[in-house]
Structures are given as C-alpha cells and as structure tokens.
Amino acid sequence: MLTIALSKGRILKETLPLLATIGIEVSDDELNSRKLILDSNVEDIKIIVLRATDVPVFVQHGVADIGVSGKDVIEEKGYMGIYELLDLRISKCRMMVAAKSASDIQKNLLKVATKYPNTAKNYFNKINRQVEIIKLYGAMELAPVVGLSDCIVDLVDTGNTLKANGLKAFDEISSISSRLIVNISSYKSKNIEIKDLVESLEKNL
Amino acid sequence: MSSWILPEGISDLTGDSALLVENNRRSLLDLYKSLGYEFVIPPIIENIESLLLTSKEVDKKTFKFLDPTSGDLIAVHSDITPQIARIDAMRSTDEVEKYCYVNSIVQTQVDDFYASRSPIQVGAELYGDNSYKADIEIIDLMLKSLESIKLNNLIVNIGNVKIFNLLAKKVNLDEDDLKQLSLIFVRRSKPDLADFIKQSSKDLSLFSTLINLEGDSSVLTLAIEYFKDDKDIINCIKEIQEIGKYFEDKDYKVMYDLAELKTYGYHTGLIFSVFNDTFKKVIANGGRYNGIGKVFGMERPATGFSFDLKYLSQV
C-alpha cells in the first residue's frame, strides 16, 4: 500500500495529469466528494489531499509515503526524515526579495515581512545581513506599502501583484517548483514500489 | 503555566511503560554481559571539550553551563559515544575492548520526529579491531538487541561514508562546496544535485552516479563496475558486500546505500541503520568512527551502534 499526499489547488491540478501518465487516476466522483482519503484506480494506492504546508509534515511523519510539495514549503519545513527525489517541473515560480526601491533593502537592520521566516532568515544570514522577521500569513505586498516592513520575501510568479502594489523584485533567493518527496523509512521498506513509481514518473516528465 | 507541565520534548515514564523500559533494559544488559561487553555508566556532566569532540552536530544538541565550582564551561551528555572514547583512551591499551551502556541523555533539540529530548540511549561499542568482522559483530548485536525487545522484520541498511569522502577528495572540493554537497546527499535531493553539478566548474558526474547507488545487492555489482579504477572505493564496496552477504545468509533483508551519509561528523567508514515496516523512521544506527579518541591522545579503531530505548519501548 502506498499513500501519496498532494496539496490542494494548483499542485493538485497539475499533478493529477502527471500521475495519470503512469496509470494512477482518481475519478471525478472521488475528487468532488468530501472524502479526505481518496481511492485511486490502483488498488494499493491511496491519495490524500492536504493544505500545501501540511504535505511535508505528513510525509515526514510517515503517514504518507510520498508527497508532492513546493520547494518553498520543503525549504521552510526542513528535510528531517525525507528524501527529495524528483523535480516535477510544475508550479514553477521564484522566491524573491521585493521592496519599493533598492534603497529600502540597504538599511542596516532590515525589517522583512514573510510567510517563510526560516527561508528568509537563512538567506539573509548567508549574505551577512541582520534582519528582523515579521511573520505574516497573507497580503504580503501590503507590508512595505504601509510601512510595516522594508521588504518582503515571497513567491513571485508573473510579478503582477508586486507591480500593482508599487513593488519591485530585487534578489532571487531560489527557483521553486514542485518536488516529489519520500519518507525515508517508507523508501527503505517499500523500496521497489516507490522506485518503480519514481522512475516511471521521471520518464514521463 | 501549570507547575506540572514538563518542558517540550521531556516526559515521564510511569506504570506499564516504565516497567517495559526497565524489563527491556535488563534483558539487553543480560545479552551484552553474556557476550563479554562491559557495562559502563558515564557521568551526566563533563568538561565541554571531552563531550563535544569535534562534532558540530553534537555541539548543537548539547546543553552547556558554567560550573560554579571551577568556573569552567561544562556540558550535559547528549551522546554517550564521546564518553566511551574517553573511557577507552584512559585505559591506554592495545587490546580489544567492548563496552555497553543504557543511559538517559538530554538534548537541546530532537533528532527527528517522534523523538524526545531525553532519550534513553542504548548502545554497544567495540574498540581496537579494524576488521570488518568487528562491524559484523556490532551489527549482529544491534539486531539481537532489537529482537530481544520484540522487534522483528528488520531491514538492515549498509553504506560507507568513505566512498563519498574519497570522491570529494578526488575532485578537490573546497570546504563550502563539500558542506553543500554533503547536505544535498543527506537530503538525497537529486534535483539540487543536478543544479549543483551544473553550476560547478568541476566534473562532478560521479556524484550523480553515487546518489543512485542504493537498493538490493545488484547495486554493488554496478558500483564495482563504475568505480573499477579506484582501488580504495572498490575495497569499501567489497567490504560492504562481505558484511551484507553475512546478514543476507542469516535471512535478513539487506539494503545497500552507497550515498548514505551521517549527520554526526565523527563517522569515518562503514555505516549502518535498521528500519522495519511498522516504524516511520530509522530505529537503530551506527558505524565506524576510527580515531575518535584522538582528542584524548588515543587513536583507535572503533565501531558501535545506538538506539533510543524509550521510543522503541513506547511505540
């Protein structure tokens, strides 16, 4: 039995066709039901659909053997107990530092608003900048505009939201895409099944 | 906050749980005694230098404080292995010495999920024998220990950190690159490895071969083919092959993982871990840490294993 954790929204939408290419499908009835554990057409494979931030947690604890999660979430949660085996090349975007102007990110003690405090802290530590992190859960772009922070660290896709709020992207921290992660213990105890699945997926990317 | 709430990651053992841990402790000590392992109880606190050795990981996990008696910085043990290294070094002997311990330790941060900050660390260590037979003895004892506390369907995972280190030396990686590459291997991040190789000016293609060398015994045949020109790596693989065959012959499921690295910095060669299908993380692990006693003036071959009795008794 293999349990695959997927996150709601864009990743789910883009992962299901990928899984279908290797013969794993979930019916519309299952997807539209209120069930949280979904049956697939393969008897031994179950799918669970979670909030994006919860996928690595379920895989790390071994409740799910495999997960598809954004690199942003994995970096933020840490790699304890998981292997990151594949870049699925979907849901691509960039983790960026954005501010109103370049001078805003030159300050000595930089105030950074972000949903990704660990990622932001690690990045600024690496470039020897002292920062004060302000953890927010949404509407990040508002923070520099109203003077809550000097800059933000956030995912940037088209950059339209930044532009609409008078912000510009400056430094790229990392490029982000969805990754296939595996619980280490599952990988050892269900090695052949997991490897087969990963290899088939890789061939179909 | 109620005064009976314990700090995060710290818990009591009471009633049946406490009895189970105690019964398991007794049967383990009987087992070790019957095989000639000397029981040692190292102190809870020691001078900081002797507890940390040179491992940054051990350092991060260790509580330190100022000793009001001496004014020196001392630490609470977060890992017993450095203490065994000190005990062995104090004996200044060339003989083979075998130690075992069952000790509560305290850590500033947990090792992984389901772990506590106050595990009961059980372990056995063998000093003064550099042969693979010593590793077989230690792995065998590790498996017997787990079986004695009623854990079955064990999967043995074997690797050797020397292979990664020899390849890194060959391509002359600087310290920062080595650190980054080690992290990529610990996370087994194949996408990050591909990016790292692309960005490097060096030919690191052998690392993308290495990261895939895990699975059943067929990976060793592949590995021998890939690394046929490197005598040192071939020796490592052949040693893994011998050890693995020994346990396969005893009907254990053996996995080979040449890309496996340890987060504790002191391992120097063969490494091993145990999984089974009911636990969601590694249940026991160990390896070779030759020369660990250097800081005490005694560089001896050493191999050993440990696991958290509290965790394994509770689940």
Interface residues (C-beta under 8 A of the other chain):
Chain A: Q60 H61 G62 V63 Y79 M80 G81 I82 Y83 E84 L85 L86 D87 R179 N183 I184 S185 S186 K188 S189 K190 N191 K195
Chain B: D112 F113 Y114 I155 N157 V186 R187 R188 S189 K190 P191 D192 A194 G215 D216 M255 F275 N276 D277 F279 K280 K281 V282
